Amino acid sequence: MANFFNDNESLKFHLHHETMKEIVKLKERNYADYGKYDYAPSDFEDALDSYEKTLEIVGEISGEILFENAESVDHDGPTIVDNAVVYAKGTQQNHEALRDAGLYGMSLPREFGGLNFSYVPYVMAAEIVSRGDCGFANIWGLQDCAETIYEYASKELKDEFLPKINQGFTCSMDLTEPDAGSDLQAVQLKATWDEKGDCWRLNGVKRFITNGDADIKLVLARSEEGTTDGRGLSYFVYDRKHRAITIRRIENKMGIKGSPTGELVFNNAPAQLVGDRKMGLIKYVMSLMNGARLGVGAQSVGLSEAAYREAFKYAQEREQFGKPVLNFPGVYEMLANMRAKTDASRTLLYETARCIDYYKSYEAIAKERKLELEERQALKSYQRVADILTPMLKLFTSEYANQITYDAIQVHGGSGFMKDYAVERMYRDARILTIYEGTSQLQVVAAIRGVINGGYINLIKEYEAKKAGPEFSTMKKVLVSMRKRFEEAQERANSFGSNSEFYDFNARRLVEMCGYLIMGHLLVIDANRCNSFTNSAELMIRMGQSKVEEAATFIMNFEEASLAKYKIVSDCKNCEV
Ligand SMILES: Cc1cc2nc3c(=O)[nH]c(=O)nc-3n(C[C@H](O)[C@H](O)[C@H](O)COP(=O)(O)OP(=O)(O)OC[C@H]3O[C@@H](n4cnc5c(N)ncnc54)[C@H](O)[C@@H]3O)c2cc1C
């Protein structure tokens, strides 16, 4: 029986991280729910046991049902019947299996029927589901919307919607419009207060909405007439029972074909305000997006794991020149780099999840009682780190999932190009990961703050100060030399002023240099705990060293005047026809 949790020791390794005892204690408020709710844990060991048992179920459903259905779902896709989206048969089966196992609303408090999972095991479940079927992970993962309702909506809205999520009611996050993609400040969908109906009314078009026909929709809309920026936007919850939306079409996509992506017309749709007016984009969407970016990180790692395994299996079985192709340096180099990138992505994922766990728990406790000084400092410090790690995570893991699925096809040779092999689908599924929830370019726009305010370099120095066994001294020395090279490049970029176009032009290079350093350090820390990560640590640092050198050389030799050479392409004055 395939079980995508039990067959993956790396997941258990991260679940047993030394900080988990403290994280779970905070999340469980020192196990205050014990005795009040069935299955509430009595102590850390009990909680960990419950996480493992639940993840085993996720692993079994993902291995036995989601993965098995993935091919037919990719082929069949969803359809529209009478203005309603009908999932592919396999998608419906996936949804029911996870719903019946109680795996919706996992992170919600028990009072709303949830499992009160901390982020680490919840994200782990998302990774496992994504390994089963990357596209289906969207439908399941949109339960994240529950978090936003829980954090910001009124008690009435919480009571109305949250228990439904646990029952398997589906969600969607409706932000994008034809003229508002990366720039969500441009959202135009109109929200007007209806005095008679005692509700808000939504009118306008949303496009590219995953699971657009969901039961519960969180919608960003312009509530303040005459405004043109983010300060005029509020957040609303819409219940599908009103049937006030026309599904204009389902997109015919390149990948994640089982995940319905719809264009929707809101026709005077009744909705209720979530939280405060005008805070829609500034506060609530930003918070939801951060959760969704963590989700795409998990999706990317799950897909990377799946593609690596397919490629490794094939390379062992396929023989050429009288031996398995795995034996050729050109092939085993690809596989070793795929493994290293997957391990690096995963360690970044769980480091980010742990920081989010800490600060979210402190935030929640702050609503119950006044925090001690030390707790307030911890909240701020973990939040700062989570804020800079989240865009870095989304950037690296999604780009790596694309590289890994690309190489997985390469390892398969011509067979990889055929629909007979799962890697063909995985390669198509990967392509969206660098686009939705903010493109890679937008992740750089967010992450560059960590370069400018010194957040990354402080973190890197903290990792540098951590002790590791003597076998890691060479790796640590290389990491120090990489850090110095980054500082040189940063100094040069700073000499042009952090607001200049020159700086923006090199922002991705600066962010990526920090990423290689952070992933290198995290893998050394992991390898120091368990030597099965030593290989990946060494390979990632070797890879990172050459990437940092490449980026530094580019920046050191770049003149502001060189920008014109790049701009000429877009000006294109010479090729008028
Ligand atoms: C399959 C799929 C599912 C989706 N699901 C949802 C969903 O559930 N809910 C939802 O609300 N949306 C969803 N989206 C929309 C998605 O989030 C947007 O497509 C994405 O944010 C990019 O917006 P855009 O397509 O308008 O591209 P644009 O914003 O037009 O970007 C075009 C190019 O310009 C670059 N660019 C734009 N601004 C900048 C900048 N400031 N700096 C540097 N480069 C920049 C981009 O990186 C990109 O390369 C989905 C999209 C797809 C394809």
The ligand as an SDF file (V2000), in Angstrom:
LIG
                    3D

 53 58  0  0  0  0  0  0  0  0999 V2000
   -4.3290   28.6110  -12.9630 C   0  0  0  0  0  0  0  0  0  0  0  0
   -4.4890   29.9010  -12.2490 C   0  0  0  0  0  0  0  0  0  0  0  0
   -5.1490   29.9380  -11.0330 C   0  0  0  0  0  0  0  0  0  0  0  0
   -5.3370   31.1430  -10.3680 C   0  0  0  0  0  0  0  0  0  0  0  0
   -6.0530   31.1720   -9.2010 N   0  0  0  0  0  0  0  0  0  0  0  0
   -6.3830   32.3700   -8.6580 C   0  0  0  0  0  0  0  0  0  0  0  0
   -7.2720   32.4530   -7.5540 C   0  0  0  0  0  0  0  0  0  0  0  0
   -7.7330   31.4490   -7.0280 O   0  0  0  0  0  0  0  0  0  0  0  0
   -7.6090   33.6660   -7.0850 N   0  0  0  0  0  0  0  0  0  0  0  0
   -7.1210   34.8140   -7.6270 C   0  0  0  0  0  0  0  0  0  0  0  0
   -7.4860   35.8840   -7.1660 O   0  0  0  0  0  0  0  0  0  0  0  0
   -6.2550   34.7750   -8.6570 N   0  0  0  0  0  0  0  0  0  0  0  0
   -5.8770   33.5940   -9.1890 C   0  0  0  0  0  0  0  0  0  0  0  0
   -5.0270   33.5360  -10.2630 N   0  0  0  0  0  0  0  0  0  0  0  0
   -4.4530   34.7630  -10.7730 C   0  0  0  0  0  0  0  0  0  0  0  0
   -2.9590   34.8970  -10.4900 C   0  0  0  0  0  0  0  0  0  0  0  0
   -2.7420   35.1580   -9.1430 O   0  0  0  0  0  0  0  0  0  0  0  0
   -2.4050   35.9800  -11.4370 C   0  0  0  0  0  0  0  0  0  0  0  0
   -2.4330   35.4240  -12.7420 O   0  0  0  0  0  0  0  0  0  0  0  0
   -1.0080   36.4000  -11.0680 C   0  0  0  0  0  0  0  0  0  0  0  0
   -0.9990   37.0820   -9.8460 O   0  0  0  0  0  0  0  0  0  0  0  0
   -0.3790   37.3080  -12.1280 C   0  0  0  0  0  0  0  0  0  0  0  0
   -1.2610   38.2950  -12.5640 O   0  0  0  0  0  0  0  0  0  0  0  0
   -1.5040   38.4600  -14.1380 P   0  0  0  0  0  0  0  0  0  0  0  0
   -1.8080   37.1370  -14.7150 O   0  0  0  0  0  0  0  0  0  0  0  0
   -2.4780   39.5480  -14.3560 O   0  0  0  0  0  0  0  0  0  0  0  0
   -0.0790   38.9160  -14.7110 O   0  0  0  0  0  0  0  0  0  0  0  0
    0.4600   40.4030  -14.7800 P   0  0  0  0  0  0  0  0  0  0  0  0
    0.3080   41.0540  -13.4640 O   0  0  0  0  0  0  0  0  0  0  0  0
   -0.1060   41.0680  -15.9640 O   0  0  0  0  0  0  0  0  0  0  0  0
    2.0210   40.1460  -15.0300 O   0  0  0  0  0  0  0  0  0  0  0  0
    2.6320   40.0370  -16.3160 C   0  0  0  0  0  0  0  0  0  0  0  0
    4.1640   40.0260  -16.1260 C   0  0  0  0  0  0  0  0  0  0  0  0
    4.5890   41.2640  -15.5290 O   0  0  0  0  0  0  0  0  0  0  0  0
    5.3570   41.0150  -14.3740 C   0  0  0  0  0  0  0  0  0  0  0  0
    5.1130   42.0790  -13.3890 N   0  0  0  0  0  0  0  0  0  0  0  0
    3.9320   42.6590  -13.0440 C   0  0  0  0  0  0  0  0  0  0  0  0
    4.1340   43.6030  -12.1030 N   0  0  0  0  0  0  0  0  0  0  0  0
    5.4670   43.6260  -11.8410 C   0  0  0  0  0  0  0  0  0  0  0  0
    6.3120   44.3740  -10.9650 C   0  0  0  0  0  0  0  0  0  0  0  0
    5.8250   45.3040  -10.1260 N   0  0  0  0  0  0  0  0  0  0  0  0
    7.6370   44.1130  -10.9710 N   0  0  0  0  0  0  0  0  0  0  0  0
    8.1600   43.1730  -11.7900 C   0  0  0  0  0  0  0  0  0  0  0  0
    7.4130   42.4500  -12.6470 N   0  0  0  0  0  0  0  0  0  0  0  0
    6.0970   42.6650  -12.6730 C   0  0  0  0  0  0  0  0  0  0  0  0
    4.8620   39.6510  -13.8790 C   0  0  0  0  0  0  0  0  0  0  0  0
    5.8380   39.0070  -13.0810 O   0  0  0  0  0  0  0  0  0  0  0  0
    4.6430   38.9170  -15.1930 C   0  0  0  0  0  0  0  0  0  0  0  0
    5.8610   38.4250  -15.6460 O   0  0  0  0  0  0  0  0  0  0  0  0
   -4.8070   32.3350  -10.9260 C   0  0  0  0  0  0  0  0  0  0  0  0
   -4.1130   32.2840  -12.1310 C   0  0  0  0  0  0  0  0  0  0  0  0
   -3.9650   31.1030  -12.7970 C   0  0  0  0  0  0  0  0  0  0  0  0
   -3.2540   31.1020  -14.1220 C   0  0  0  0  0  0  0  0  0  0  0  0
  1  2  1  0
  2  3  1  0
  2 52  2  0
  3  4  2  0
  4  5  1  0
  4 50  1  0
  5  6  2  0
  6  7  1  0
  6 13  1  0
  7  8  2  0
  7  9  1  0
  9 10  1  0
 10 11  2  0
 10 12  1  0
 12 13  2  0
 13 14  1  0
 14 15  1  0
 14 50  1  0
 15 16  1  0
 16 17  1  0
 16 18  1  0
 18 19  1  0
 18 20  1  0
 20 21  1  0
 20 22  1  0
 22 23  1  0
 23 24  1  0
 24 25  2  0
 24 26  1  0
 24 27  1  0
 27 28  1  0
 28 29  2  0
 28 30  1  0
 28 31  1  0
 31 32  1  0
 32 33  1  0
 33 34  1  0
 33 48  1  0
 34 35  1  0
 35 36  1  0
 35 46  1  0
 36 37  1  0
 36 45  1  0
 37 38  2  0
 38 39  1  0
 39 40  1  0
 39 45  2  0
 40 41  1  0
 40 42  2  0
 42 43  1  0
 43 44  2  0
 44 45  1  0
 46 47  1  0
 46 48  1  0
 48 49  1  0
 50 51  2  0
 51 52  1  0
 52 53  1  0
M  END
$$$$
